[in-house]
Structures are given as structure tokens and as C-alpha cells.
Amino acid sequence: DQQVKQNSPSLSVQEGRISILNCDYTNSMFDYFLWYKKYPAEGPTFLISISSIKDKNEDGRFTVFLNKSAKHLSLHIVPSQPGDSAVYFCAARGNQFYFGTGTSLTVIP
Amino acid sequence: GAGVSQSPSNKVTEKGKDVELRCDPISGHTALYWYRQSLGQGLEFLIYFQGNSAPDKSGLPSDRFSAERTGGSVSTLTIQRTQQEDSAVYLCASSPGGAFYGYTFGSGTRLTVV
């Protein structure tokens, strides 16, 4: 049973616009959330995180929002750049990290 | 080492053969994880080692899959009698102390069963 879901397998955005990637989870006990970015032929790399005691964390062009009541988090990238084109995975921490299925972002120059 | 190292980076094998995939975690990391990513799929958890504790094998898809971690460091994932559905990228990750920290992933081994 998938505890972390990314319902959009792909997303295309024009360069300079905002990219919004969404993630839903089922377990209200998850206390820490991460976003990973993965380029082809490379392993996922850590991008940004948020603790369940916060509702927003910002790092440069990347902002993660957490809505605990809706069990939903989102990653905003603004402005989007062609180098942001990658697969993005969200992960939630229980007794291990549970990963979503990923969203492939394409930023069109 | 500086990062998580996996070998080989690519492996093509014939159906029915056994394969071994290797993972060298970051030195000092006590937790080690194996995941796989099949075409069009997300990261599927396979197995988790934490220190000297018994591994969490709950994600292994069949008894053809096994893994060991020697000396609390290097890990080997073995797939016996490979099937075409085993074709995937196998990713290893390590962390300093289990799920308290985020993971550092290796670049993966792309396994193709023909």
C-alpha cells in the first residue's frame, strides 16, 4: 500500500514560471518530509526538507509547504530553470523513509 | 569514501542467472538501504540494515532476493535465477543513524535481464 503518493507522473513548465510539485501521504504520524531530485543515471540527491512542526521551509528558489490537516506537501520552484528538469521524489519519515513514485519535471527554455 | 559507491554501474545478464550487486556506504554510516526503481515506477523499498540489528527484509519481492552486510559496512544484494521483471535500477543509500536522518544515495546499478 503506497503511503506516499505523487499523483502527477509528469509536469511541463515554461522557463521562468513557477513549478508546483505535489505529494500526499496517509500516515499522520510521519514527522519529517524530504524532497529528492534525480537526474538520469544518477542517484537521488537531497533537495529540501521540512519538519512536521513547520508549515513552510524556504531555500533559495525552492520552498516546501506542509499542510498537516490535509496530509499534503508541495514543492514550489520559482523561477524554474531548464537545469531543474529532473524527477522529483517526496519522502516521509516513519520508521523508515517512504518514497513517492516521483514526478518528472521538464522546464522548457 | 566521500559518497555511496555502487558496482557495477550496469549489468546485463541472461534470464535464470544469478547476480550480485555491491554497495559501499559512507564510512561511519550505520544504516544502509536497498531500493529499486523499475521503469515508470517509484522507489521501491527492498531491505534495511541498521547496525547489528536483524535487517528489515519486508520489501524483498521474493525469496530469490537476499542481501547481507558484512562487518557493518559493505552490502551485497543477490538475485538468484533472475527474471525479466527484475530489470530495474537498484539503488543503495546510507545514513548516519537510520530514519532520523535523510539518506545519501549511490548512483545505482542498472540491471537488465535478457
Interface residues (C-beta under 8 A of the other chain):
Chain A: Q6 P9 L34 Y36 A41 E42 G43 P44 T45 F46 S49 F89 A91 R93 G94 N95 Q96 F97 Y98 F99 G100 T101 G102
Chain B: V4 Y33 Y35 G40 Q41 G42 L43 F45 Y48 D56 L91 A93 G98 A99 G102 Y103 T104 F105 G106 S107 G108 R110
